[in-house]
Amino acid sequence: GITEYGNLKELVKSYCFKNGQYSKQFVDYVPLIGSKSLVNNKEFIKLLKTSASDPIMQQIQESAYDSMYIDPAFNWCVANKLINPLSKLVVADSYLQSGSIRHDIRNMFPEKISDEKAWIIAYCKARKSWLANHTRKILHNTVYRMEFMLNLIEKADWSLTQSAYIANDVKIKTIN
């Protein structure tokens, strides 16, 4: 993801290359990102937060988000012939949280991907269990993601037809 030891350096370099409003302030930090911990550097964190209001940073983040998560998730759906919007949402959520459709979760159930709905149901149940029982306890707090997906499955909303959804007490409006 876009973390200090992940893709943050490339994101900041792209921002500087495009002459974002705060590029000059970032120049000294670029060589440090990923090689020296900046997690407690208040000036760097403030600079990241401030630069978020710059349309250039927003465009770079949107592009990074698409290339790192949405495009690979969409390509995975195409390669595996998943067509339902809810299936695509499940896959995108997995890419956003875990970077992929994890093999260890896929190996937790016997359903075949050729039966799209059965596979998605089994995958959501397995992923919910994986999140709830993970050794990284912080993941336990994200079980709501699979509860949300399973609730949509229970309502047979495979086409995501509602104009808005509530997930973890947050209202999400759909784009029509």
LUMLO-426987 format. One record per residue (C-alpha): residue number from 1; residue in three letters; x negated, y negated, z. Coordinates in pm, 1 decimal, always signed. Example, Ala and Ser with C-alpha at 12.3 -4.5 7.8 and 13.67 -1.06 7.14 Angstrom:
<atoms>
@num:1, residuo:ALA, u:-1230.0, v:+450.0, w:+780.0
@num:2, residuo:SER, u:-1367.0, v:+106.0, w:+714.0
</atoms>
This chain:
<atoms>
@num:1, residuo:GLY, u:+0.0, v:+0.0, w:+0.0
@num:2, residuo:ILE, u:-88.8, v:-363.4, w:+26.2
@num:3, residuo:THR, u:-299.8, v:-338.9, w:+337.8
@num:4, residuo:GLU, u:-639.4, v:-464.4, w:+445.7
@num:5, residuo:TYR, u:-805.3, v:-137.9, w:+345.4
@num:6, residuo:GLY, u:-563.7, v:-73.1, w:+58.1
@num:7, residuo:ASN, u:-480.2, v:-313.9, w:-223.5
@num:8, residuo:LEU, u:-491.6, v:-646.0, w:-39.8
@num:9, residuo:LYS, u:-832.4, v:-735.8, w:-179.5
@num:10, residuo:GLU, u:-714.3, v:-694.6, w:-540.3
@num:11, residuo:LEU, u:-400.5, v:-893.8, w:-466.9
@num:12, residuo:VAL, u:-599.3, v:-1184.4, w:-317.9
@num:13, residuo:LYS, u:-854.7, v:-1170.7, w:-601.2
@num:14, residuo:SER, u:-571.2, v:-1190.1, w:-855.8
@num:15, residuo:TYR, u:-424.7, v:-1483.9, w:-667.7
@num:16, residuo:CYS, u:-760.1, v:-1665.7, w:-673.1
@num:17, residuo:PHE, u:-810.2, v:-1583.0, w:-1043.4
@num:18, residuo:LYS, u:-472.0, v:-1741.8, w:-1121.8
@num:19, residuo:ASN, u:-570.5, v:-2053.4, w:-924.7
@num:20, residuo:GLY, u:-300.7, v:-2026.4, w:-662.2
@num:21, residuo:GLN, u:-245.2, v:-2325.5, w:-439.2
@num:22, residuo:TYR, u:-456.4, v:-2173.4, w:-158.1
@num:23, residuo:SER, u:-722.3, v:-2005.7, w:-373.9
@num:24, residuo:LYS, u:-1009.8, v:-2213.9, w:-239.6
@num:25, residuo:GLN, u:-926.0, v:-2118.4, w:+118.9
@num:26, residuo:PHE, u:-926.1, v:-1746.3, w:+26.4
@num:27, residuo:VAL, u:-1265.7, v:-1744.7, w:-148.8
@num:28, residuo:ASP, u:-1469.3, v:-1680.2, w:+167.8
@num:29, residuo:TYR, u:-1236.8, v:-1398.2, w:+275.3
@num:30, residuo:VAL, u:-1242.3, v:-1195.3, w:-48.0
@num:31, residuo:PRO, u:-1576.9, v:-1021.0, w:+21.0
@num:32, residuo:LEU, u:-1464.1, v:-941.9, w:+376.3
@num:33, residuo:ILE, u:-1131.2, v:-778.3, w:+291.0
@num:34, residuo:GLY, u:-1170.2, v:-403.9, w:+327.5
@num:35, residuo:SER, u:-1524.0, v:-422.6, w:+463.4
@num:36, residuo:LYS, u:-1467.0, v:-616.2, w:+786.4
@num:37, residuo:SER, u:-1151.1, v:-598.7, w:+994.1
@num:38, residuo:LEU, u:-947.1, v:-915.6, w:+961.5
@num:39, residuo:VAL, u:-645.6, v:-789.0, w:+1153.1
@num:40, residuo:ASN, u:-716.9, v:-1026.8, w:+1443.3
@num:41, residuo:ASN, u:-838.4, v:-1318.3, w:+1231.2
@num:42, residuo:LYS, u:-569.1, v:-1577.7, w:+1299.9
@num:43, residuo:GLU, u:-683.5, v:-1813.2, w:+1023.3
@num:44, residuo:PHE, u:-672.2, v:-1538.1, w:+760.2
@num:45, residuo:ILE, u:-330.7, v:-1416.8, w:+874.5
@num:46, residuo:LYS, u:-197.9, v:-1773.9, w:+874.5
@num:47, residuo:LEU, u:-338.3, v:-1823.3, w:+522.7
@num:48, residuo:LEU, u:-163.7, v:-1506.5, w:+401.7
@num:49, residuo:LYS, u:+165.4, v:-1624.7, w:+551.2
@num:50, residuo:THR, u:+128.7, v:-1976.2, w:+411.2
@num:51, residuo:SER, u:+37.3, v:-1852.1, w:+63.6
@num:52, residuo:ALA, u:+356.8, v:-1646.0, w:+54.8
@num:53, residuo:SER, u:+547.2, v:-1965.6, w:-29.3
@num:54, residuo:ASP, u:+336.6, v:-2022.1, w:-343.4
@num:55, residuo:PRO, u:+521.3, v:-1903.0, w:-658.0
@num:56, residuo:ILE, u:+190.9, v:-1766.5, w:-793.0
@num:57, residuo:MET, u:+150.3, v:-1541.5, w:-485.9
@num:58, residuo:GLN, u:+513.4, v:-1435.5, w:-514.2
@num:59, residuo:GLN, u:+462.7, v:-1337.4, w:-879.2
@num:60, residuo:ILE, u:+145.6, v:-1143.5, w:-797.2
@num:61, residuo:GLN, u:+316.9, v:-961.9, w:-510.5
@num:62, residuo:GLU, u:+616.8, v:-877.4, w:-729.5
@num:63, residuo:SER, u:+387.6, v:-744.2, w:-999.6
@num:64, residuo:ALA, u:+185.7, v:-540.7, w:-746.7
@num:65, residuo:TYR, u:+505.8, v:-401.6, w:-593.7
@num:66, residuo:ASP, u:+628.6, v:-291.6, w:-936.8
@num:67, residuo:SER, u:+299.2, v:-137.7, w:-1047.3
@num:68, residuo:MET, u:+226.2, v:+41.0, w:-717.2
@num:69, residuo:TYR, u:+572.1, v:+163.8, w:-622.1
@num:70, residuo:ILE, u:+864.3, v:+101.8, w:-856.6
@num:71, residuo:ASP, u:+701.5, v:+199.6, w:-1188.0
@num:72, residuo:PRO, u:+551.9, v:+525.6, w:-1053.5
@num:73, residuo:ALA, u:+883.9, v:+612.5, w:-885.4
@num:74, residuo:PHE, u:+1076.1, v:+543.2, w:-1206.7
@num:75, residuo:ASN, u:+825.1, v:+748.0, w:-1408.8
@num:76, residuo:TRP, u:+860.6, v:+1035.0, w:-1160.8
@num:77, residuo:CYS, u:+1239.2, v:+1024.9, w:-1204.2
@num:78, residuo:VAL, u:+1206.6, v:+1027.7, w:-1583.0
@num:79, residuo:ALA, u:+955.5, v:+1314.2, w:-1577.9
@num:80, residuo:ASN, u:+1183.2, v:+1516.1, w:-1349.9
@num:81, residuo:LYS, u:+1504.9, v:+1421.4, w:-1533.2
@num:82, residuo:LEU, u:+1672.5, v:+1254.2, w:-1234.7
@num:83, residuo:ILE, u:+1953.4, v:+1033.6, w:-1361.9
@num:84, residuo:ASN, u:+2172.6, v:+935.1, w:-1067.0
@num:85, residuo:PRO, u:+2108.1, v:+589.7, w:-918.5
@num:86, residuo:LEU, u:+2113.0, v:+736.4, w:-566.6
@num:87, residuo:SER, u:+1847.5, v:+990.7, w:-667.2
@num:88, residuo:LYS, u:+1634.6, v:+706.8, w:-802.6
@num:89, residuo:LEU, u:+1682.9, v:+515.2, w:-477.3
@num:90, residuo:VAL, u:+1566.2, v:+815.8, w:-273.8
@num:91, residuo:VAL, u:+1257.4, v:+853.4, w:-491.7
@num:92, residuo:ALA, u:+1179.9, v:+479.5, w:-481.8
@num:93, residuo:ASP, u:+1213.6, v:+479.2, w:-103.7
@num:94, residuo:SER, u:+967.0, v:+768.5, w:-80.0
@num:95, residuo:TYR, u:+718.2, v:+585.4, w:-299.1
@num:96, residuo:LEU, u:+761.0, v:+268.2, w:-93.8
@num:97, residuo:GLN, u:+708.0, v:+442.9, w:+237.7
@num:98, residuo:SER, u:+475.3, v:+729.7, w:+151.0
@num:99, residuo:GLY, u:+328.1, v:+641.9, w:-188.2
@num:100, residuo:SER, u:+475.6, v:+948.6, w:-357.6
@num:101, residuo:ILE, u:+711.9, v:+1240.9, w:-329.9
@num:102, residuo:ARG, u:+506.7, v:+1430.5, w:-75.0
@num:103, residuo:HIS, u:+435.0, v:+1796.3, w:-150.9
@num:104, residuo:ASP, u:+447.5, v:+1894.3, w:+215.1
@num:105, residuo:ILE, u:+807.1, v:+1771.3, w:+230.9
@num:106, residuo:ARG, u:+895.1, v:+1935.6, w:-102.5
@num:107, residuo:ASN, u:+764.4, v:+2264.5, w:+32.1
@num:108, residuo:MET, u:+1010.7, v:+2250.6, w:+324.8
@num:109, residuo:PHE, u:+1309.4, v:+2364.7, w:+115.0
@num:110, residuo:PRO, u:+1380.5, v:+2606.7, w:-171.4
@num:111, residuo:GLU, u:+1609.3, v:+2395.6, w:-394.6
@num:112, residuo:LYS, u:+1489.7, v:+2334.5, w:-748.3
@num:113, residuo:ILE, u:+1474.4, v:+1985.5, w:-895.4
@num:114, residuo:SER, u:+1672.4, v:+2107.6, w:-1198.2
@num:115, residuo:ASP, u:+1977.7, v:+2094.3, w:-966.0
@num:116, residuo:GLU, u:+1944.5, v:+1721.3, w:-903.4
@num:117, residuo:LYS, u:+2206.9, v:+1670.7, w:-634.0
@num:118, residuo:ALA, u:+2115.8, v:+1983.4, w:-435.7
@num:119, residuo:TRP, u:+1748.3, v:+1889.9, w:-454.3
@num:120, residuo:ILE, u:+1808.4, v:+1529.3, w:-339.9
@num:121, residuo:ILE, u:+2024.2, v:+1648.5, w:-48.6
@num:122, residuo:ALA, u:+1760.1, v:+1901.1, w:+58.9
@num:123, residuo:TYR, u:+1480.2, v:+1648.0, w:+12.4
@num:124, residuo:CYS, u:+1660.7, v:+1385.5, w:+225.3
@num:125, residuo:LYS, u:+1723.1, v:+1636.5, w:+504.4
@num:126, residuo:ALA, u:+1362.3, v:+1758.2, w:+493.4
@num:127, residuo:ARG, u:+1224.9, v:+1403.5, w:+485.3
@num:128, residuo:LYS, u:+1447.3, v:+1304.0, w:+777.6
@num:129, residuo:SER, u:+1306.1, v:+1595.2, w:+978.6
@num:130, residuo:TRP, u:+952.1, v:+1510.1, w:+868.9
@num:131, residuo:LEU, u:+993.8, v:+1147.4, w:+978.3
@num:132, residuo:ALA, u:+1161.8, v:+1241.6, w:+1307.8
@num:133, residuo:ASN, u:+890.4, v:+1490.8, w:+1403.0
@num:134, residuo:HIS, u:+577.6, v:+1327.1, w:+1264.5
@num:135, residuo:THR, u:+275.3, v:+1295.4, w:+1492.3
@num:136, residuo:ARG, u:+262.4, v:+924.4, w:+1403.7
@num:137, residuo:LYS, u:+543.5, v:+821.8, w:+1634.8
@num:138, residuo:ILE, u:+597.0, v:+492.2, w:+1451.1
@num:139, residuo:LEU, u:+754.1, v:+695.4, w:+1169.1
@num:140, residuo:HIS, u:+1027.2, v:+814.1, w:+1407.0
@num:141, residuo:ASN, u:+1169.3, v:+460.4, w:+1385.8
@num:142, residuo:THR, u:+1226.8, v:+502.7, w:+1011.8
@num:143, residuo:VAL, u:+1465.5, v:+799.0, w:+1026.4
@num:144, residuo:TYR, u:+1745.1, v:+547.2, w:+959.6
@num:145, residuo:ARG, u:+1629.0, v:+539.0, w:+596.2
@num:146, residuo:MET, u:+1726.2, v:+901.6, w:+541.1
@num:147, residuo:GLU, u:+2039.7, v:+863.3, w:+752.3
@num:148, residuo:PHE, u:+2143.8, v:+583.1, w:+516.4
@num:149, residuo:MET, u:+2077.6, v:+801.3, w:+208.8
@num:150, residuo:LEU, u:+2256.1, v:+1102.0, w:+360.4
@num:151, residuo:ASN, u:+2552.7, v:+881.2, w:+443.2
@num:152, residuo:LEU, u:+2572.9, v:+775.0, w:+77.8
@num:153, residuo:ILE, u:+2553.8, v:+1140.3, w:-25.0
@num:154, residuo:GLU, u:+2833.8, v:+1224.9, w:+218.3
@num:155, residuo:LYS, u:+3045.0, v:+951.4, w:+54.0
@num:156, residuo:ALA, u:+2950.5, v:+1091.2, w:-290.5
@num:157, residuo:ASP, u:+2823.6, v:+746.1, w:-392.5
@num:158, residuo:TRP, u:+2571.8, v:+886.8, w:-642.0
@num:159, residuo:SER, u:+2627.9, v:+588.9, w:-874.8
@num:160, residuo:LEU, u:+2581.4, v:+326.9, w:-599.4
@num:161, residuo:THR, u:+2907.0, v:+155.5, w:-687.1
@num:162, residuo:GLN, u:+2950.9, v:-68.4, w:-383.4
@num:163, residuo:SER, u:+2878.9, v:-439.8, w:-409.7
@num:164, residuo:ALA, u:+2693.5, v:-435.3, w:-77.3
@num:165, residuo:TYR, u:+2553.6, v:-184.5, w:+170.4
@num:166, residuo:ILE, u:+2453.6, v:-197.8, w:+535.8
@num:167, residuo:ALA, u:+2121.1, v:-29.5, w:+614.4
@num:168, residuo:ASN, u:+1973.9, v:-56.0, w:+964.0
@num:169, residuo:ASP, u:+2216.9, v:-341.3, w:+1037.9
@num:170, residuo:VAL, u:+2098.5, v:-536.0, w:+730.5
@num:171, residuo:LYS, u:+2343.1, v:-623.9, w:+453.5
@num:172, residuo:ILE, u:+2204.4, v:-546.2, w:+109.3
@num:173, residuo:LYS, u:+2385.5, v:-689.4, w:-192.2
@num:174, residuo:THR, u:+2361.0, v:-503.0, w:-518.7
@num:175, residuo:ILE, u:+2263.9, v:-665.6, w:-845.5
@num:176, residuo:ASN, u:+2525.3, v:-630.4, w:-1116.8
</atoms>
